[in-house]
């Protein structure tokens, strides 16, 4: 297995010497960086993640956290109100069927309200970088572990040593 200098994937080169992921020639020099999982709450050195120079700034990187769905919450609230109104107007329906139907509307409405107002899991962390470099792309995030995976410079990985 080798690291492709073009896409930084760990792959087994094809018989013609190209990367099976990006089809670039794998005979070039090794990349100046490698994948690293950056975790929330971890102190990182003031070294640029892209080039390894001293970092001037840091940027907050966020992934995940699906936005709240206000229309879904409003639909749930409407269902709950209809269920409650039906409970008060129960005289017009057979009692057992009407009560079960109205309780069903209330429970489903409450579920939609909770789901509409809930936020998904997220990862937030500050990544150091210098003024000339852009942040590398986040390749993946793991909200359960609170980590983002990106390609970082070897000096950043070593902690400036």
JOQUI-V89930 format. One record per residue. SS is DSSP state (H for helix, E for strand, C for the rest). Layout:
# JOQUI-V89930
ss=SS
ss=SS
This chain:
# JOQUI-V89930
ss=C
ss=E
ss=E
ss=C
ss=C
ss=C
ss=C
ss=C
ss=C
ss=E
ss=E
ss=C
ss=C
ss=C
ss=C
ss=C
ss=C
ss=E
ss=C
ss=C
ss=C
ss=C
ss=C
ss=C
ss=E
ss=C
ss=C
ss=C
ss=C
ss=C
ss=C
ss=C
ss=E
ss=E
ss=E
ss=E
ss=E
ss=E
ss=E
ss=C
ss=C
ss=C
ss=C
ss=C
ss=C
ss=C
ss=E
ss=C
ss=C
ss=C
ss=C
ss=C
ss=C
ss=E
ss=C
ss=C
ss=E
ss=E
ss=E
ss=E
ss=E
ss=E
ss=E
ss=E
ss=C
ss=C
ss=C
ss=C
ss=C
ss=H
ss=H
ss=H
ss=H
ss=H
ss=H
ss=H
ss=H
ss=H
ss=H
ss=H
ss=H
ss=H
ss=H
ss=H
ss=H
ss=H
ss=H
ss=H
ss=C
ss=H
ss=H
ss=H
ss=C
ss=C
ss=H
ss=H
ss=H
ss=H
ss=H
ss=H
ss=H
ss=H
ss=H
ss=H
ss=H
ss=H
ss=H
ss=H
ss=H
ss=H
ss=H
ss=H
ss=H
ss=H
ss=H
ss=H
ss=H
ss=C
ss=C
ss=C
ss=C
ss=E
ss=E
ss=E
ss=E
ss=E
ss=E
ss=E
ss=E
ss=C
ss=C
ss=C
ss=C
ss=C
ss=C
ss=C
ss=C
ss=E
ss=E
ss=E
ss=E
ss=E
ss=C
ss=C
ss=C
ss=C
ss=E
ss=E
ss=E
ss=E
ss=E
ss=E
ss=E
ss=H
ss=H
ss=H
ss=H
ss=H
ss=C
ss=C
ss=C
